[in-house]
Amino acid sequence: MRKSFLALTLAAVIGVGLLTGCGSDTPATETAPAAEEEKDVDEAPQADEEEAGDAEETGEAEKKDSGDKLVLGFAQIGQESGWRDGETNDVQWYAAQHTDTIDLVFADAQQKQENQIKAIRNFIDMGVDVIAFPPVVETGWEAVLTECQEAGIPVILVDRGVDESCADLYATQISSDFVWEGAQAADIVGDLLGGSGKVVELEGTVGASAANERKEGFDKELADNYPDIEIVDSQTGDFTRALGKEVMESFLKSYDDIDAVFAHNDDMALGAIEAIKEAGKKPGEDIKIVGCDGVKGAFEAMVAGEMNGTVECNPCLAEQIFETAAKLKAGETVDKWIVSNDGVFRQEDAEAELPNRTY
Ligand code: GZL
């Protein structure tokens, strides 16, 4: 009994320890504080979350009855990048720390819009208080967002946006300024190339606002301020390391004079680094590499001299999400766009900053 109890406790502690948020003072790689090990496994803090899939399995969603707790349905895109995992960990960690006031119903859409829509419809049937989700692409949301509005359930867009035509169908968007991020990346590239050279672009998921707006910011900044830098090619790597590497391999076969890569996220930049090395060239030297997100792997690559810069995109949005949701549940109005503040980091900043990275 003792052994199984201890195993259960350890599992709960490890679960909580690994499930730590960006902002928590227990970095994701450590287990939870020793004090947790004394806790009865029933008391160990667990995210008070169910998988929305439970509702799918029963064919009909059970109505949530959580008293005056905030019941929030979160329809996550998937697990395409380290950044996305950081966001998921932060949301689940925050909910696990506030089980007395929060009920989190979490769904993972495996990158599919139809799964996000299905999860949102389940949340409506469950009668959650607020729905939050990162729209995987900008279009195709009018019907389901109208259903949320008709059900009287406010919607928070997280880390991405939807088409202007749906502007009246959600309460707020909590995200970074992607146009600004793209322009910052262009300034780093322009500086690294001394104002002239050839660049290839690894774009994010086709149709995603983060990809569309980073491209808009990057391309416009180059055109306005670095007319002698040419974007010779630009293709989607779908925000994944594997596809980023594959597309970079094809770029290297097509062009022998690439001076820099702008990747719409660091995961694709890390894939490009692999491809450049396998082609016998030195990433960070022969070909400069700039990404977005600010994941730990990008700082490690910069410390190794293989990457030259990253524009941070804060995934640690849980506190803002849940605090905003509580205001919406109380009938308060909030700003239409709650913008995250992001940093810009170059290779020379990386060593000092690396210990501070939490995702
Ligand atoms: C940005 C977010 C993007 C990240 C990628 O807010 O939507 O999605 O930059 C992730 O890493 O896939």
Boltz pocket constraint, residues with backbone or C-beta under 6 A from the ligand:
constraints:
  - pocket:
      binder: B
      contacts: [[A, 80], [A, 81], [A, 82], [A, 83], [A, 84], [A, 134], [A, 158], [A, 159], [A, 160], [A, 175], [A, 176], [A, 210], [A, 238], [A, 239], [A, 264], [A, 265], [A, 266], [A, 267], [A, 292], [A, 293], [A, 313]]
      max_distance: 6.0
